[in-house]
């Protein structure tokens, strides 16, 4: 429903409801300590299971060839890749067995 379609009384009632909501605190989900093991998602369990069947397999690898038009500056590439890894926890996540069950652990930002 568009705001313009509301009557003056409806707009005033909506405004009062919205004003009344200001200042209400939102409940936040506490962050898990990075040292804690977390259960795997269903998709992660699937990856773990396939790795158990075919250790070090290339099931999810995607081959790629790049043609560079300029000389590779390895230190610049390394800094760029490290920054991407720093920003994305999923690239720092590893699977381990804990009490015979798969869990995930996220490494710290220093890589």
C-alpha positions as CSV (number, residue, x, y, z in Angstrom):
1,X,0.0,0.0,0.0
2,X,1.3,3.4,-0.9
3,X,1.6,6.1,1.8
4,X,-0.3,8.5,-0.4
5,X,-3.3,6.1,-0.4
6,X,-3.7,6.5,3.4
7,X,-6.2,8.9,4.8
8,X,-4.9,11.7,7.0
9,X,-6.1,9.8,10.1
10,X,-4.3,6.6,9.0
11,X,-1.1,8.5,8.3
12,X,-1.3,10.1,11.7
13,X,-1.9,6.7,13.4
14,X,1.1,5.2,11.4
15,X,3.3,8.2,12.4
16,X,2.4,7.7,16.1
17,X,3.2,4.0,15.9
18,X,6.5,4.6,14.3
19,X,7.4,7.3,16.8
20,X,6.5,4.9,19.6
21,X,9.0,2.4,18.2
22,X,12.0,4.8,18.4
23,X,14.4,3.9,21.2
24,X,13.4,0.3,21.3
25,X,16.5,-1.8,21.5
26,X,17.1,-4.6,19.0
27,X,18.2,-7.9,20.3
28,X,21.5,-8.8,18.8
29,X,22.8,-12.3,18.2
30,X,26.0,-12.7,20.2
31,X,29.1,-13.5,18.2
32,X,30.6,-16.9,18.6
33,X,34.2,-17.0,19.9
34,X,36.5,-17.8,17.0
35,X,38.1,-20.5,19.1
36,X,34.8,-22.4,19.4
37,X,33.9,-25.2,17.0
38,X,30.6,-24.8,15.2
39,X,28.4,-27.4,13.6
40,X,28.5,-27.7,9.8
41,X,25.7,-26.4,7.6
42,X,24.0,-29.0,5.4
43,X,26.1,-27.8,2.4
44,X,29.3,-28.0,4.4
45,X,28.4,-31.5,5.5
46,X,28.0,-32.5,1.9
47,X,31.5,-31.2,1.1
48,X,33.0,-32.9,4.2
49,X,31.3,-36.2,3.2
50,X,32.6,-36.2,-0.3
51,X,36.1,-35.4,1.0
52,X,35.8,-38.5,3.3
53,X,34.9,-40.6,0.3
54,X,37.6,-39.2,-2.0
55,X,40.3,-37.5,0.1
56,X,42.0,-34.5,-1.6
57,X,39.7,-35.0,-4.6
58,X,39.1,-32.2,-7.1
59,X,35.3,-32.6,-7.1
60,X,34.6,-28.8,-6.5
61,X,37.7,-27.4,-8.2
62,X,37.1,-25.1,-11.1
63,X,40.1,-25.0,-13.6
64,X,40.9,-21.6,-14.9
65,X,43.6,-20.1,-17.2
66,X,44.5,-16.5,-17.1
67,X,46.6,-14.6,-19.7
68,X,48.4,-11.7,-18.1
69,X,49.2,-8.7,-20.3
70,X,51.8,-7.3,-18.0
71,X,54.5,-8.8,-15.7
72,X,53.0,-10.4,-12.6
73,X,53.9,-8.4,-9.5
74,X,53.8,-11.2,-6.9
75,X,53.8,-8.9,-3.8
76,X,50.8,-6.9,-5.0
77,X,48.9,-10.1,-5.9
78,X,49.7,-11.6,-2.4
79,X,48.5,-8.4,-0.7
80,X,45.3,-8.5,-2.7
81,X,44.6,-12.1,-2.0
82,X,45.4,-11.7,1.7
83,X,42.9,-8.8,1.9
84,X,40.2,-10.9,0.3
85,X,40.8,-13.8,2.7
86,X,40.8,-11.3,5.7
87,X,37.4,-10.0,4.7
88,X,35.7,-13.4,4.1
89,X,35.5,-15.9,7.0
90,X,34.5,-18.7,4.6
91,X,38.0,-18.6,3.1
92,X,39.5,-19.0,6.5
93,X,37.2,-21.9,7.6
94,X,38.4,-25.4,8.0
95,X,36.6,-28.7,8.8
96,X,37.9,-30.9,11.6
97,X,36.6,-34.0,13.3
98,X,35.8,-33.5,17.0
99,X,34.6,-36.6,18.9
100,X,34.1,-38.3,15.5
101,X,31.8,-35.5,14.2
102,X,32.7,-32.8,11.7
103,X,32.9,-29.3,12.9
104,X,34.1,-26.0,11.4
105,X,36.7,-23.6,12.9
106,X,37.4,-20.2,11.6
107,X,41.0,-19.0,11.6
108,X,41.9,-15.5,12.8
109,X,42.4,-12.7,10.3
110,X,46.2,-13.0,10.3
111,X,47.0,-15.3,7.4
